[in-house]
Amino acid sequence: MTSTIVPALKKLTSYEKVNVIDVGAARGSFIEELAGVFVEAGLGDNEIYSIGIDPFHREAEEKYDTFIRACVDNVESPREEDLYIHDKDDQANSLCISVLEDGGTGEFYPADSREKYGC
């Protein structure tokens, strides 16, 4: 395990079952770390029920019991929004970016980095 949150994850092994909702699941690194902690403690990953939510990363879908491919926002009805794709770290994509006059957002989110996704 390499994550700095492993000590906190180990505390979860005292529960019979754990439910996880991973918002911004990206590549599923969190659920992999958690499953590893459970296996290391002599438990199986069947004790974990997981929901992953991410609009961009399809590669994480198989790592969760349920996967929702969408953005998360507090909206009154479904709508499309610009998702800014970070050009150096695709786990740092965001709906919450201040847009500059040229349509870009600075060094990491150039003007052509936007893709439409449903919220």
Secondary structure as GFF3:
##gff-version 3
##sequence-region A 1 119
A	DSSP	alpha_helix	6	11	.	.	.	ID=ss1
A	DSSP	three_ten_helix	12	14	.	.	.	ID=ss2
A	DSSP	beta_strand	18	23	.	.	.	ID=ss3
A	DSSP	alpha_helix	29	40	.	.	.	ID=ss4
A	DSSP	three_ten_helix	45	47	.	.	.	ID=ss5
A	DSSP	beta_strand	48	53	.	.	.	ID=ss6
A	DSSP	three_ten_helix	58	63	.	.	.	ID=ss7
A	DSSP	beta_strand	66	68	.	.	.	ID=ss8
A	DSSP	beta_strand	80	84	.	.	.	ID=ss9
A	DSSP	three_ten_helix	111	113	.	.	.	ID=ss10
A	DSSP	beta_strand	114	118	.	.	.	ID=ss11
###
